[in-house]
Amino acid sequence: MHTVHIIDVESGNLRSLINAIEFLGFHARVIKSAEDPELATATRLMLPGVGNFGHFVDSLSSRGFEKPIREYIASGKPIMGICVGLQAFFQGSEESPTSQGFKYVDLQLAKFDSSEKPVPAIGWNTCTPQEKMFGLDPCSRYYFVHSYAAILDSETKSTMANAGWNVATAKYGTQEYIAAIGKDNIFATQFHPEKSGHAGLTILKNFIQQSHPVIKHSDEEKALLLNDYSNYGLSRRIIACLDVRANDQGDLVVTKGDQYDVREKEDGGNVRNLGKPVELAKQYYEQGADEVTFLNITSFRDCPLQDTPMLDVLKMAAKTVFVPLTVGGGIKDIVDTDGTKVPALQVAALYFQSGADKISIGSDAVYAAEKFYELGGRGDGSSPIETISKPYGAQAVVISVDPKRIYVDGPDSTKHKTIRTKFPNDEGQEWCWYQCTIKGGREARDLGVWELTRACEALGAGEVLLNCIDKDGSNSGYDLELIEHVKNAVSIPVIASSGAGVPEHFEEAFHKTGADACLGAGMFHRGEFTVADVKKHLLASGYKVRMDNESV
């Protein structure tokens, strides 16, 4: 049985990669020091990383890894890079002009053009592979999350071909970029195979076994990839969300509120119990969810930090759920029960180490935006958004927004950005703004969602989870006007949330707004519809979705 050695410079979520390797029946061994004697005897080496290019390659250099990695490559033994691990093989990146890569590939990385599409690029894309790409399937979708890439044109394609590289390509909007490379004993992917469901697990297994199966598809199968309603080349993301809290008996349960009230109207007012978080997460993964989000709605303030129940939930879920996991709630500067002050970056690191790929910030995003405007439109580097996105990248930071509609007589009636709504209130007012709230919707702030999301993007957030208090638990569909309002405010991806009750609501959001993903909760928890039901409806309506029901 093969043992896979993984280089660890504390850059992102290694737990899921370890879990994927062990799920496939192999051994995983983490290498934290360049002096570790096992590095010299390794026969399968992986170089994974997420976030900032400079932070990653500089960490490799400062920790003494560059020389032994080069010696390992020179020995001819197989090595695989993932995400920033792929980028490390290139010369350098626009993201970090003073940092240098390994220079095995004579190209520079550049940022995606955000004038025509959201950046970071977050979602599932297809690849066009060349030979010997470990079974990379042109009819499967793989999970990408990045802002920078090796953008291709005729000159760069020629450079790669002349240097003997096999290249798999993908497109984001009109920009073609490198999705994977292979040459001799080097193989690397821009996408995350450990987060790409069964298709990604197959890539990992083939690399470990050094197998290059030939993938063949019929013309009909290939034609399915050419239908309309793509999202800049990405499939439409369907996210399952689990609100997690302790019930009155102290057990962790998944719950769902009506306008954030999670207690039953009957049954003594107990917390609504819709299932166990780890079991439901696995169920939604098997139904085809593209991501799973855990929102810790109590934050377990009385628990010592490293014993936080949500850490255990993530660790267990990450063993069987091989799509991205987001966690939110309590990720901020805290004081542990023993009086120790713990910065938000350290709290986030614990979640990443436990299996999270992205963290979600709620109330503290509002505080950060308020401070941003107090300082005249800038951050001071102290907010959780700034401290976490700097090393881990914008794509790792989601802001969770809880706004509610406030009607006014007109744009001059408020200092906040307004919209003219198609749904006037009982007083006939046709203008409104969306007020941000904190503490699970319990406290309103003098800040609009337009201003909040723009500030958080400037501070380094990479995605918006857009809830809506007015629509929560209504099963009446998303607030389409709110979605478009926020899409016009920012250039980062926006996840539509709150109000979905039937598959048609997902289609409506994708058709009538620029939503980059749609999130569902109660309709899934109650068993009224499955994630697969939503995807089948979207597929029948001509939308590209990822259908991943194969076995490894």
C-alpha positions in Angstrom: 0.0 0.0 0.0 1.3 3.4 -1.0 2.1 6.1 1.5 1.6 9.7 0.3 3.7 12.4 1.9 2.2 15.9 2.0 4.2 19.1 2.5 2.6 21.3 5.1 3.4 25.0 5.5 0.1 25.7 7.2 -1.6 27.0 4.0 -5.2 26.1 4.0 -7.2 22.9 4.6 -5.0 19.8 4.5 -7.4 17.7 6.5 -9.7 17.0 3.5 -6.7 15.9 1.4 -5.6 13.5 4.1 -9.1 12.2 4.4 -9.4 11.7 0.7 -6.2 9.7 0.5 -7.2 7.5 3.4 -10.7 7.1 2.1 -9.1 5.7 -1.1 -7.3 3.1 1.0 -3.8 4.7 1.1 -1.7 6.1 3.9 -1.1 9.8 4.4 1.9 11.3 6.2 2.3 15.0 6.7 5.8 16.6 6.4 6.1 19.7 8.5 9.9 20.1 8.5 12.4 20.0 5.7 14.6 18.0 8.0 12.1 15.2 8.3 14.0 12.1 7.2 10.8 10.7 5.5 11.0 13.4 2.9 14.1 11.7 1.4 12.5 8.3 1.3 9.0 9.4 0.0 7.8 7.8 -3.2 4.6 9.9 -3.6 4.8 13.6 -2.7 2.0 16.2 -2.7 2.4 20.0 -2.6 -1.0 21.5 -1.7 -1.8 25.1 -0.8 -4.4 27.8 -0.9 -4.4 31.5 -0.6 -1.7 34.0 -1.4 1.0 33.0 -3.8 3.7 34.9 -2.0 2.8 33.6 1.4 2.9 30.1 0.1 6.2 30.1 -1.8 7.9 32.3 0.7 6.9 29.9 3.5 8.4 27.0 1.4 11.6 28.9 1.1 11.9 30.2 4.7 11.2 26.7 6.0 13.9 25.1 3.9 11.7 23.1 1.6 12.9 24.3 -1.8 16.1 22.4 -1.9 14.7 19.0 -0.9 11.7 19.4 -3.2 14.0 20.1 -6.1 16.1 17.1 -5.2 13.0 14.9 -5.0 11.9 16.1 -8.5 15.3 15.4 -9.9 15.1 11.9 -8.5 12.2 11.2 -10.9 9.7 10.3 -8.2 6.1 11.5 -8.7 5.0 14.8 -7.3 1.6 16.5 -7.4 0.8 20.1 -6.8 -2.7 21.4 -6.0 -4.0 24.9 -6.4 -1.2 27.2 -5.2 0.9 24.1 -5.3 0.5 24.2 -9.1 1.3 27.9 -9.2 4.5 27.3 -7.3 5.9 25.6 -10.3 5.7 28.8 -12.3 8.0 31.8 -12.4 5.9 34.1 -10.3 2.5 35.8 -9.9 1.0 39.2 -10.3 -0.4 38.6 -6.9 3.0 38.8 -5.2 5.5 40.5 -7.6 8.5 40.1 -5.2 8.1 36.4 -4.6 9.5 33.7 -6.9 8.2 30.3 -7.8 10.3 27.2 -8.7 10.4 28.3 -12.3 9.9 24.9 -13.8 7.3 26.6 -16.0 8.4 29.7 -17.8 5.2 31.7 -17.3 3.8 34.3 -15.0 0.3 34.1 -13.3 -2.1 36.9 -13.7 -5.4 38.0 -12.2 -8.7 37.2 -14.0 -10.4 40.1 -15.6 -13.2 41.2 -13.2 -14.8 43.5 -15.7 -17.0 40.8 -17.2 -17.3 38.2 -14.4 -16.9 37.8 -10.6 -13.5 37.3 -9.1 -12.5 35.1 -7.4 -13.6 32.3 -9.7 -15.5 29.9 -7.4 -17.2 26.8 -8.8 -17.2 23.7 -10.9 -15.7 23.8 -14.4 -14.8 21.3 -17.1 -11.2 20.8 -18.5 -9.9 19.9 -21.9 -7.0 17.5 -21.2 -4.0 16.3 -23.3 -2.5 12.9 -22.9 -1.3 11.3 -19.7 -3.4 13.4 -17.3 -4.3 10.6 -14.8 -7.8 10.1 -16.2 -8.8 13.8 -16.3 -12.3 13.5 -17.7 -13.5 16.2 -20.2 -17.1 15.4 -19.3 -16.6 15.7 -15.5 -16.5 18.9 -13.5 -13.8 19.9 -11.0 -13.9 22.5 -8.2 -11.9 25.7 -8.7 -11.5 28.5 -6.3 -8.9 31.2 -7.4 -8.3 34.7 -8.5 -5.0 34.2 -10.3 -4.2 31.8 -13.1 -1.8 31.0 -15.9 -3.8 32.8 -18.7 -3.3 31.3 -22.1 -2.9 32.8 -25.6 -1.2 31.6 -28.7 2.3 32.6 -27.4 1.9 31.0 -24.0 0.5 27.8 -25.6 3.5 27.6 -27.8 5.8 28.1 -24.8 4.2 25.2 -23.0 4.3 22.9 -26.0 7.9 23.7 -26.8 8.9 22.9 -23.2 7.2 19.5 -23.4 4.3 20.2 -21.0 1.0 18.4 -21.3 -1.7 20.9 -20.5 -5.3 20.7 -19.6 -7.2 23.9 -20.2 -10.4 25.5 -18.8 -12.3 28.7 -19.6 -13.6 31.4 -17.3 -15.6 33.8 -19.4 -13.5 34.4 -22.4 -10.2 33.8 -20.7 -8.6 30.4 -21.2 -6.2 29.3 -18.5 -4.2 26.3 -17.4 -6.3 23.8 -15.3 -3.6 21.1 -15.0 0.0 20.4 -16.2 2.0 17.3 -16.6 5.6 16.5 -17.6 7.7 13.5 -16.7 7.2 13.0 -12.9 5.5 16.4 -12.3 1.7 16.7 -12.2 -0.3 19.6 -10.9 -3.9 20.8 -10.9 -5.3 24.3 -10.4 -8.5 22.7 -9.2 -8.9 20.8 -5.9 -9.3 17.1 -6.6 -10.0 16.4 -2.9 -13.0 18.8 -3.1 -14.2 17.6 -6.5 -16.4 14.7 -5.5 -16.0 11.3 -7.2 -14.3 12.8 -10.2 -11.6 14.4 -8.1 -11.1 11.2 -6.0 -10.5 9.3 -9.2 -7.7 11.8 -10.2 -6.0 11.3 -6.8 -6.3 7.5 -7.0 -4.8 7.4 -10.5 -1.9 9.7 -9.5 -1.1 7.6 -6.5 -1.2 4.4 -8.6 0.5 6.2 -11.5 -2.3 5.1 -13.9 -3.4 7.0 -17.0 -6.7 5.5 -18.1 -8.1 6.5 -21.4 -11.4 8.4 -21.1 -13.8 8.1 -24.0 -17.3 9.6 -24.3 -20.0 9.6 -26.9 -20.9 12.6 -29.0 -24.1 12.9 -27.1 -22.3 13.1 -23.7 -19.9 15.7 -25.0 -22.9 17.7 -26.4 -24.3 18.1 -22.9 -21.4 20.3 -22.1 -22.3 22.7 -24.9 -25.7 23.8 -23.8 -26.7 27.3 -22.9 -27.1 29.0 -19.4 -23.6 28.5 -18.3 -22.2 30.8 -15.6 -19.0 32.1 -17.4 -18.2 28.4 -18.0 -19.0 27.3 -14.4 -22.0 25.1 -13.6 -24.7 26.5 -11.4 -23.8 25.9 -7.7 -26.3 24.5 -5.3 -25.4 24.8 -1.7 -26.9 23.0 1.3 -26.9 25.0 4.5 -27.1 23.6 8.0 -27.9 25.9 10.9 -26.3 24.1 13.9 -26.9 24.8 17.5 -27.2 23.0 20.8 -30.8 22.2 21.8 -32.2 22.4 25.3 -30.8 19.0 26.1 -27.3 20.0 25.1 -27.2 17.9 21.8 -26.0 19.4 18.6 -28.8 19.5 16.0 -29.6 21.1 12.7 -32.4 23.5 13.0 -34.3 26.1 10.9 -36.1 29.2 11.9 -38.9 31.3 10.6 -37.4 34.8 10.4 -34.6 33.4 12.6 -36.9 32.0 15.3 -35.8 28.4 15.7 -38.1 27.4 18.5 -41.3 25.4 17.9 -44.5 27.2 18.4 -45.8 24.1 20.2 -43.9 21.3 22.0 -43.0 23.5 24.9 -41.0 25.9 22.6 -38.1 23.5 22.2 -35.4 24.1 19.6 -36.6 22.7 16.3 -34.6 19.5 15.6 -34.2 18.5 11.9 -31.4 16.1 12.3 -27.7 15.5 13.1 -25.2 17.8 11.3 -22.7 15.2 10.2 -25.3 12.8 8.9 -27.2 15.5 7.0 -24.0 16.8 5.5 -23.1 13.4 4.1 -26.7 13.0 2.8 -26.6 16.2 0.9 -23.1 15.4 -0.5 -24.5 12.1 -1.8 -27.5 13.9 -3.3 -25.0 16.1 -5.3 -24.6 19.3 -3.2 -21.8 21.4 -4.7 -20.9 22.8 -1.2 -22.1 22.4 2.4 -22.3 25.3 4.8 -22.4 25.0 8.5 -23.6 28.1 10.4 -23.0 27.8 14.1 -25.8 29.9 15.4 -24.9 29.8 19.1 -21.1 29.9 18.8 -20.7 27.7 22.0 -19.3 30.6 23.9 -18.9 28.6 27.1 -16.6 26.0 25.5 -12.8 26.1 25.6 -11.7 27.0 22.0 -10.1 23.8 21.0 -13.0 21.7 22.3 -15.6 23.7 20.3 -18.2 21.1 19.1 -18.1 22.6 15.6 -14.5 21.5 15.2 -15.6 17.9 15.8 -18.5 18.4 13.4 -16.1 19.5 10.7 -13.6 16.8 11.4 -16.2 14.1 11.1 -18.0 15.6 8.0 -14.7 16.1 6.2 -14.1 12.3 6.3 -16.9 11.5 3.9 -17.9 14.8 2.3 -15.5 15.7 -0.6 -16.9 19.0 -1.7 -16.1 22.4 -0.1 -17.1 23.0 3.5 -17.9 26.5 4.8 -18.3 27.2 8.5 -19.5 30.4 10.2 -20.3 31.6 13.7 -17.9 32.8 16.4 -14.9 33.4 14.0 -13.6 36.6 15.6 -11.1 37.8 18.1 -12.2 36.0 21.3 -11.2 35.5 24.9 -11.1 31.8 25.8 -12.6 30.5 29.0 -9.1 30.5 30.7 -8.7 34.2 29.9 -6.4 33.7 26.9 -6.9 36.2 24.1 -7.2 34.5 20.7 -7.1 36.4 17.5 -9.6 35.7 14.7 -6.8 34.4 12.5 -5.9 31.7 15.0 -9.6 30.8 15.4 -9.9 30.4 11.6 -6.8 28.3 11.4 -8.4 25.8 13.8 -11.4 25.5 11.5 -9.2 25.1 8.4 -7.2 22.4 10.2 -10.4 20.6 11.1 -11.7 20.5 7.5 -13.2 23.9 6.6 -12.3 25.4 3.2 -14.0 28.7 3.8 -15.0 30.7 6.8 -18.0 32.9 7.1 -18.0 36.2 9.1 -21.4 37.7 10.1 -21.6 40.4 12.8 -17.9 41.2 12.7 -18.3 42.0 9.0 -20.7 44.7 9.9 -18.4 46.1 12.6 -15.5 46.0 10.1 -17.6 47.9 7.5 -18.6 50.5 10.0 -14.9 51.1 11.0 -14.0 51.2 7.3 -16.2 54.2 6.7 -15.2 55.8 10.0 -11.6 55.7 8.7 -12.6 57.4 5.5 -12.9 54.3 3.3 -10.0 52.1 4.4 -9.1 49.3 6.7 -6.5 49.4 9.4 -5.5 45.7 9.0 -7.1 44.6 12.2 -10.5 43.2 11.1 -11.0 39.4 10.8 -11.6 39.9 7.1 -8.2 41.5 6.6 -6.2 39.2 8.9 -7.7 36.0 7.5 -7.7 36.9 3.8 -4.1 38.1 3.8 -2.6 34.6 4.3 -5.4 32.4 3.1 -6.7 34.5 0.2 -10.0 36.3 -0.5 -11.6 33.1 -1.6 -11.4 31.7 1.9 -13.4 34.5 3.4 -17.2 34.7 3.1 -19.3 37.5 4.6 -22.8 36.4 5.8 -25.2 39.3 5.5 -28.6 39.5 7.3 -30.5 42.5 5.8 -34.1 43.5 6.0 -36.1 45.8 3.8 -36.8 49.4 5.0 -39.4 51.5 3.0 -38.8 55.2 2.5 -40.5 58.0 0.5 -37.6 58.3 -1.9 -33.8 58.4 -2.4 -33.6 61.7 -0.6 -35.3 60.3 2.5 -32.2 58.4 3.5 -28.4 58.5 3.3 -28.4 54.8 2.2 -28.4 53.4 -1.3 -32.0 52.8 -2.3 -33.9 50.8 -5.0 -37.3 51.4 -6.6 -39.2 48.2 -5.8 -41.9 46.5 -7.8 -43.6 45.7 -4.5 -44.7 48.8 -2.7 -45.8 48.5 1.0 -49.3 49.2 2.3 -48.6 52.9 2.5 -47.7 53.0 -1.2 -44.0 53.6 -0.7 -42.1 52.5 -3.8 -38.5 53.0 -2.5 -36.6 51.0 0.0 -33.1 50.2 1.3 -31.8 47.1 3.0 -30.7 47.5 6.6 -27.9 45.3 8.0 -28.4 43.5 11.2 -26.1 41.7 13.7 -26.5 39.0 16.3 -28.6 36.7 14.2 -30.9 39.5 13.1 -31.7 40.6 16.6 -30.1 44.1 16.4 -30.3 46.5 13.5 -27.5 48.9 12.5 -27.4 52.2 10.6 -25.7 50.6 7.6 -27.1 49.5 4.3 -26.3 46.2 2.5 -24.9 48.1 -0.5 -22.4 49.9 1.7 -21.6 46.9 3.8 -20.8 44.6 0.8 -18.6 47.2 -0.9 -16.6 47.8 2.2 -16.1 44.1 2.9 -14.9 43.5 -0.7 -12.4 46.3 -0.3 -11.2 44.8 3.0 -10.5 41.4 1.3 -13.7 39.3 1.4 -14.1 37.0 -1.6 -17.8 36.0 -1.5 -21.1 37.2 -0.1 -23.7 34.9 1.5 -26.8 37.0 1.0 -29.5 36.1 3.5 -32.8 38.0 3.8 -34.7 38.3 7.1 -38.0 39.1 5.3 -37.8 35.9 3.2 -36.4 33.5 5.8 -38.6 30.5 6.3 -41.2 31.8 3.9 -40.8 29.2 1.1 -41.9 32.0 -1.3 -38.7 32.4 -3.3 -35.6 34.6 -3.0 -35.7 38.4 -2.8 -34.7 38.9 -6.4 -34.4 42.7 -6.0 -32.0 42.3 -3.1 -29.8 39.9 -5.1 -29.5 42.3 -8.0 -28.9 45.2 -5.7 -25.9 43.5 -4.2 -24.7 42.1 -7.5 -24.5 45.7 -8.7 -22.6 46.7 -5.6 -19.7 44.2 -5.8 -17.6 42.2 -8.3 -17.2 39.2 -6.0 -19.5 36.1 -6.2 -22.9 36.4 -4.5 -24.8 33.4 -3.0 -28.6 33.8 -2.9 -30.1 32.6 0.4 -33.4 32.7 2.3 -36.8 31.8 0.8 -36.3 28.8 -1.4 -39.2 26.4 -1.2 -39.3 24.6 -4.6 -36.8 23.8 -7.4 -38.4 26.6 -9.5 -37.1 29.2 -7.1 -33.5 28.2 -7.9 -34.2 28.5 -11.6 -35.9 31.9 -11.0 -32.9 33.3 -9.2 -30.5 32.1 -11.8 -32.7 33.3 -14.7 -33.7 36.7 -13.3 -30.6 37.7 -11.3 -26.8 37.4 -11.6 -26.7 35.1 -8.6 -23.5 33.0 -8.6 -24.9 30.2 -6.4 -28.2 29.4 -4.7 -28.5 28.0 -1.1 -31.3 25.9 0.3 -32.0 24.7 3.8 -35.5 24.0 5.2 -36.8 22.4 2.0 -34.0 19.9 2.1 -34.1 19.3 5.8 -37.8 18.6 5.8 -37.4 16.1 2.9 -39.8 18.1 0.6 -37.1 18.1 -2.1 -33.6 16.8 -2.5 -30.6 18.5 -3.9 -30.9 16.1 -6.8 -34.4 17.2 -7.4 -33.2 20.8 -7.8 -30.4 19.8 -10.2 -32.6 17.7 -12.3 -35.1 20.6 -12.7 -32.2 23.0 -13.6 -30.8 20.4 -16.1 -34.2 20.0 -17.8 -34.4 23.8 -18.1 -31.1 24.0 -19.9 -28.8 25.0 -17.1 -25.4 23.5 -16.6 -25.2 21.6 -13.3 -22.7 19.1 -11.9 -24.2 15.6 -11.7 -21.8 13.5 -9.7 -23.3 10.1 -8.8 -20.5 7.8 -9.8 -18.6 5.5 -7.5 -14.8 5.5 -7.3 
